[in-house]
Amino acid sequence: MESLESPQTWAKRHFGGIEMADVRRVTRAVTIAEAMAKHPGHSIPQLFEQPYEVKAAYHLFNLEEATPDCLQAGHRTLVRQRLSQAGTYLLLEDTSELAWHNCASRQGLGPLGANSDRYQGLHLHSVLAVQWTAWPLSQARQRPAVEIIGLCDQQYHIRQRRPEGEPDDASYARKKRQRESQLWEQATQRIGPKPPDSAVNWVRVCDRGADIYEHLDACQKHGHGFVIRSSQDRAVVASDTGQNCGHLFATAQAAPLLGHLALELRARPRQPARTAHLGVSATRVALRAPQRPGCSAGRQAPIHCSVIRVWEMAAPAGVEPLEWVLLCDQEVTEFEMAHTCILQYATRWLIEEFHKALKTGVGVERLQLKTAHRLFAAIALLSIVALRLLDLREHLRVAPAQPAQKCGLEALELQVLRLQSRRSIETVQDVALALGRLGGHLNRKGDGMPGWQVLWRGMLQLRTLVQGVQLAVKLEQKFG
């Protein structure tokens, strides 16, 4: 795994490849991204010392050519180059709502939820690429550490208001969902086919929102593997005759047991972290194509895949037992294969952490920009910045023993961190623990390693300390 980069080096690498009408605009985009990386969560006026730099940022966001696809082009090129190398890559995918309160003056946003008069915003559909490395079964009680590669696609969807006079009933809600469900298939078209090299494997990992026939069909046609949690009890057909022979959930429950595993589950609201003891079964199925306008059920080709059932055999009292029904493109015949698919699905949580980092860490919902176009431009840059908040945590898990100089901190920052912590900091793990203490991590025996939110708070504290040191140096130079 490569060492983490300083904000300046990182910004040049990820945004220096942008193509804009004026090369000075590219330089400005790099400058803005660097400032965002140095001060995650700050407002745009807080990013810069000079007023003209703030105006230059607003001017860039207002340019017609400053679209998300343009501003992320350099980053996505780096991601695609990496995804063409030999290896297995998970494309973690999900949609998140970004909402702004009382934003009638913000042009171009759409309604969200039932109370659309107070909240408006957009649906952000992101595909995050990570490199998968399998761990031995004896160590795999939780998802393995992965290398975060970057965003290979991102779509900004604005929900349209219901036309005047059209009734607010279930039929409209269904049509609305169908339009938004197209984001999954569109992501496949935008990403494109997998490279023909058999040593390159792409696996789309998604939650129940991706259980859509067109999405599954597009993945298979483009050579994308998939591990997707099922949400619909689809009809199952015989592979040879095409005749109905049952339904998906009953077929999964009747599949033979392959083995057992223990999986560490993260803490959730009103549910502490715990270890779940799970049973695993799998079988091969052919899923009947659903009815579509102008096409009856079963007219289109069925989806041939494996169904993996994962269920908790003895849940604690008062806790709903865990159960997943996963659809996998590969033929799963052994426990090890099913176990790998389960861990790949567990890795999907990273895309939710990314969206949380985007909202909580870098604060996209606190942006005060007045038009959707400007918001899109700022979000496009902040999306790449948000990955840095997750990257140190993953880097810690993959390579904790690397020298501290490879953690991505600048020399002064590392020196200040050593002085403030009053401890020897020699490795990446030492850096993470020191940052964690700044962010409120107590490092007790049962606390584990600091998460990205604690590391982020520690980084903000460290930036403040460094600014104080820099001011002290200037005062010393001025007054001796």
Residue, then its C-alpha position, 0 to 999 in steps of 0.5 A: m500500500e502506498s504511503l499517505e500523501s501531504p495535502q499539497t501532493w494529494a491535491k495536485r495528483h487528484f485534481g491536476g489532471i482536470e481539463m478546463a478552458d483556462v489552465r489557471r482554473v485547474t490551478r485554482a481547483v487544486t488550491i481549493a482542494e488542498a485547503m479543504a484537505k488541510h481544514p476538513g469541515h471548515s466553511i469556504p470563507q474559513l479555508f483562506e486567509q485572503p478575501y480574493e481567494v474566497k471570491a476565486a473559489y466562488h467564481l470557480f464553482n459558478l463556471e458552467e464547465a465546473t461540473p462534477d464529472c469535470l472536477q472529478a475527471g483526474h481522480r476518476t482517471l487514476v481510479r480507472q488506471r488502478l482498476s485495470q491492474a490485476g486484482t479483485y476490486l469491490l465497487l461499493e455502491d449506495t445512494s444518500e440524501l443530502a438535505w438543506h433546511n429552508c432553502a427556497s432561495r437555492q435554485g435547482l434543488g428538489p423535494l426530499g421526503a414528505n416535508s418538502d417545503r422545509y427540506q430540499g436537496l438531492h440524491l447522491h449516488s456514489v460508487l467507491a472502489v476498494q481493493w479486496t484482499a482475502w484473510p485466512l478464515s481463522q482471522a476473518r471474524q470481521r471484514p478485512a482491511v481494504e485499500i481505498i482507491g477512490l470514486c469511480d462514479q458519482q451521480y447527482h439526482i434531483r427529484q422532480r416535484r409532482p405536477e399540479g393536479e396530479p394526486d399524491d397516491a401510491s402510484y406516483a410514489r411507485k413511479k418516483r422510485q422507478r425513476e430513482s432506481q435507474l441510477w443503479e443501471q446508469a452507474t453500470q453504463r457510466i463505469g463501462p465494461k470490465p477489462p478483458d483481462s481475466a486477472v481483473n475482477w470487479v465485484r459490485v457490492c450493494d444493499r437491498g436498494a440494488d435488487i433490481y432486474e435491470h441492474l443485475d442484468a447490466c452487471q452480467k452483460h458488462g462483466h461485473g460480478f456482484v454481491i447484492r442483498s436481496s429485497q424481493d422474493r422473486a420467482v425461481v424458474a428451472s434452468d432447462t425448461g424456464q417453468n416456475c419452480g418456487h420462490l427465492f426465499a423458500t429456496a434459500q431456506a431449503a438449501p443445504l448447510l455449508g458451515h458456521l461462522a462468527l462475525e463481529l457486528r458493529a454497534r448500532p442505535r440501541q444495540p451494542a457491538r456483539t459477535a453473531h454466530l451464523g449459519v451459512s447455506a447456498t444454492r444455484v438459482a435462476l431468477r425469473a425476469p419481472q413484468r415490465p411495460g410491454c413485456s410480460a413476466g418471464r419474457q426476458a432472460p432469467i438471472h442465473c446466480s447463487v443465493i447465499r443465506v446467512w442467519e443467526m442461530a441463537a440471537p440474544a434475548g430482545v435482539e432481532p436475529l440477523e438474516w441476509v439473503l445474498l445474490c452472487d454471480q459466482e457459483v458457490t459450492e463450498f463454505e470458503m466461497a460463501h464466507t468470502c462473499i459474506l465478508q465482501y458484503a460486510t465491507r459495504w459498510l464503508i460506503e455508508e461511512f463515506h457518506k457520513a464523512l461527507k456529511t459530518g466530517v467535511g460538512v457538505e450540508r452546511l454549505q451556504l452556496k445558493t444554486a444547485h450548480r455551485l453545490f454540485a461543484a463543491i460537493a464534487l471536491l469535498s467527496i474526494v476530500a472525505l475519502r482522506l478521512l477514511d483512508l488513515r483508518e484503513h491505512l492503519r489496519v493494513a500497514p500499522a508498522q510502517p514508519a510514522q513519516k508515511c502517515g501523510l502528516e507534514a514534518l512540522e505536524l509530526q513534530v508538534l504531535r510528538l511534542q504534544s503527546r510526550r511520547s515516542i511516535e515511530t509508526v503509523q499506528d503510533v500516529a493514529l493513537a496520538l491523533g486519537r488521544l487529541g480527538g478524545h480516544l482514551n485508548r483503554k484496553g477495550d476501546g480498540m483503535p480510533g475510528w475515522q471520526v475521532l481521527w478527524r477531530g484529532m486532525l483538527q486539533l493538530r491543525t490548531l496547534v500547528q497554526g499556533v506554532q507558526l504564529a509563535v515563530k512569526l512573533e519571534q521573528k518580528f519582535g526577537 
